[in-house]
Amino acid sequence: MFFPANGNPVSISSVGCKTNYVAATGTYEIVVSFKDIDKLQNREDTYICH
């Protein structure tokens, strides 16, 4: 579920998820690929809630 700063929430299905361990920081980064990412018109003003 994506929450644009100005607009209604948008649900987009994922097609894959990859988790990478970052040794320098001791944290993980999660890379997710999405099917219909073009539904988001203003991606830079969008938040992801998990």
N, CA, C and O of each residue as an XYZ file, in Angstrom:
200
protein
N       0.858     -1.168      0.000
C       0.000      0.000      0.000
C       0.906      1.232      0.000
O       1.795      1.360      0.841
N       0.671      2.125     -0.943
C       1.410      3.372     -1.040
C       0.489      4.517     -0.631
O      -0.704      4.504     -0.933
N       1.046      5.492      0.051
C       0.280      6.629      0.538
C       0.859      7.923     -0.028
O       1.784      8.488      0.557
N       0.327      8.406     -1.166
C       0.800      9.672     -1.726
C       0.545     10.826     -0.753
O      -0.462     10.836     -0.044
N       1.451     11.784     -0.724
C       1.282     12.934      0.164
C      -0.011     13.679     -0.150
O      -0.663     14.189      0.760
N      -0.388     13.748     -1.416
C      -1.624     14.407     -1.840
C      -2.422     13.439     -2.696
O      -2.193     13.332     -3.900
N      -3.361     12.733     -2.073
C      -4.169     11.795     -2.847
C      -4.563     10.583     -2.038
O      -4.270     10.486     -0.846
N      -5.226      9.670     -2.696
C      -5.709      8.458     -2.050
C      -4.652      7.364     -2.064
O      -3.797      7.347     -2.950
N      -4.695      6.440     -1.087
C      -3.768      5.312     -1.079
C      -3.919      4.476     -2.358
O      -5.007      4.377     -2.927
N      -2.806      3.881     -2.793
C      -2.788      3.054     -3.996
C      -2.202      1.699     -3.627
O      -1.133      1.619     -3.022
N      -2.910      0.635     -3.996
C      -2.426     -0.725     -3.750
C      -1.778     -1.251     -5.029
O      -2.393     -1.239     -6.095
N      -0.534     -1.711     -4.915
C       0.204     -2.227     -6.062
C       0.817     -3.569     -5.678
O       1.413     -3.703     -4.609
N       0.670     -4.555     -6.550
C       1.215     -5.893     -6.289
C       2.717     -5.926     -6.556
O       3.220     -5.261     -7.462
N       3.419     -6.715     -5.746
C       4.854     -6.881     -5.963
C       5.098     -8.139     -6.791
O       4.276     -9.054     -6.810
N       6.229     -8.168     -7.466
C       6.602     -9.337     -8.253
C       7.865     -9.998     -7.698
O       8.276    -11.055     -8.178
N       8.462     -9.397     -6.718
C       9.657     -9.981     -6.135
C      10.188     -9.139     -4.996
O       9.949     -7.933     -4.930
N      10.911     -9.790     -4.098
C      11.474     -9.111     -2.938
C      12.838     -9.732     -2.655
O      12.975    -10.955     -2.625
N      13.829     -8.899     -2.452
C      15.189     -9.371     -2.195
C      15.732     -8.634     -0.975
O      15.641     -7.408     -0.898
N      16.288     -9.364     -0.037
C      16.855     -8.770      1.171
C      18.376     -8.862      1.110
O      18.929     -9.933      0.861
N      19.043     -7.744      1.336
C      20.504     -7.697      1.330
C      21.005     -7.227      2.689
O      20.517     -6.235      3.230
N      21.979     -7.941      3.234
C      22.613     -7.521      4.481
C      23.720     -6.524      4.151
O      24.550     -6.780      3.279
N      23.734     -5.388      4.848
C      24.754     -4.358      4.639
C      25.712     -4.422      5.831
O      25.411     -3.912      6.910
N      26.847     -5.045      5.623
C      27.805     -5.272      6.706
C      28.332     -3.971      7.317
O      28.578     -3.911      8.522
N      28.506     -2.941      6.504
C      29.046     -1.667      6.980
C      28.165     -1.033      8.058
O      28.674     -0.368      8.960
N      26.865     -1.232      7.971
C      25.946     -0.623      8.942
C      25.279     -1.643      9.852
O      24.658     -1.279     10.851
N      25.409     -2.932      9.503
C      24.761     -3.977     10.310
C      23.252     -4.001     10.123
O      22.527     -4.488     10.991
N      22.772     -3.480      9.002
C      21.345     -3.430      8.738
C      21.019     -4.193      7.447
O      21.908     -4.679      6.749
N      19.750     -4.280      7.163
C      19.292     -4.925      5.933
C      18.617     -3.891      5.041
O      17.976     -2.958      5.524
N      18.768     -4.069      3.750
C      18.005     -3.276      2.800
C      17.094     -4.239      2.055
O      17.486     -5.359      1.729
N      15.888     -3.794      1.794
C      14.908     -4.626      1.107
C      14.600     -3.989     -0.235
O      14.173     -2.837     -0.305
N      14.820     -4.742     -1.291
C      14.561     -4.275     -2.646
C      13.309     -4.994     -3.145
O      13.275     -6.223     -3.197
N      12.291     -4.233     -3.510
C      11.028     -4.810     -3.958
C      10.744     -4.340     -5.383
O      10.870     -3.157     -5.696
N      10.360     -5.281     -6.237
C       9.951     -4.958     -7.603
C       8.432     -4.968     -7.659
O       7.785     -5.837     -7.075
N       7.865     -3.992     -8.370
C       6.414     -3.861     -8.438
C       5.903     -4.042     -9.858
O       6.576     -3.698    -10.830
N       4.683     -4.597     -9.955
C       4.024     -4.843    -11.240
C       3.536     -3.567    -11.893
O       3.911     -3.267    -13.027
N       2.716     -2.821    -11.203
C       2.002     -1.672    -11.766
C       2.496     -0.350    -11.187
O       1.689      0.485    -10.779
N       3.800     -0.153    -11.148
C       4.367      1.036    -10.519
C       3.936      2.317    -11.235
O       4.005      3.400    -10.654
N       3.498      2.206    -12.475
C       3.052      3.393    -13.212
C       1.763      3.987    -12.644
O       1.379      5.093    -13.022
N       1.091      3.267    -11.741
C      -0.099      3.810    -11.073
C       0.265      5.002    -10.189
O      -0.580      5.853     -9.912
N       1.520      5.063     -9.746
C       1.970      6.160     -8.883
C       2.470      7.303     -9.756
O       3.481      7.174    -10.447
N       1.766      8.404     -9.719
C       2.149      9.528    -10.570
C       3.263     10.364     -9.961
O       4.126     10.849    -10.693
N       3.273     10.549     -8.654
C       4.292     11.367     -7.980
C       5.057     10.491     -6.995
O       4.848     10.578     -5.785
N       5.929      9.662     -7.510
C       6.633      8.681     -6.660
C       7.494      9.327     -5.582
O       7.634      8.776     -4.490
N       8.071     10.489     -5.878
C       8.953     11.128     -4.885
C       8.185     11.671     -3.687
O       8.790     11.941     -2.649
N       6.880     11.837     -3.800
C       6.046     12.326     -2.690
C       5.181     11.209     -2.110
O       4.089     11.470     -1.605
N       5.663      9.965     -2.178
C       4.875      8.817     -1.743
C       5.591      8.095     -0.604
O       6.818      7.997     -0.588
N       4.814      7.596      0.337
C       5.342      6.872      1.487
C       4.837      5.437      1.465
O       3.724      5.173      1.011
N       5.646      4.520      1.948
C       5.244      3.119      2.056
C       5.008      2.818      3.527
O       5.829      3.159      4.378
N       3.904      2.189      3.814
C       3.583      1.784      5.187
C       3.598      0.265      5.245
O       2.978     -0.397      4.412
N       4.295     -0.285      6.216
C       4.350     -1.756      6.326
C       3.696     -2.213      7.599
O       3.643     -3.413      7.869
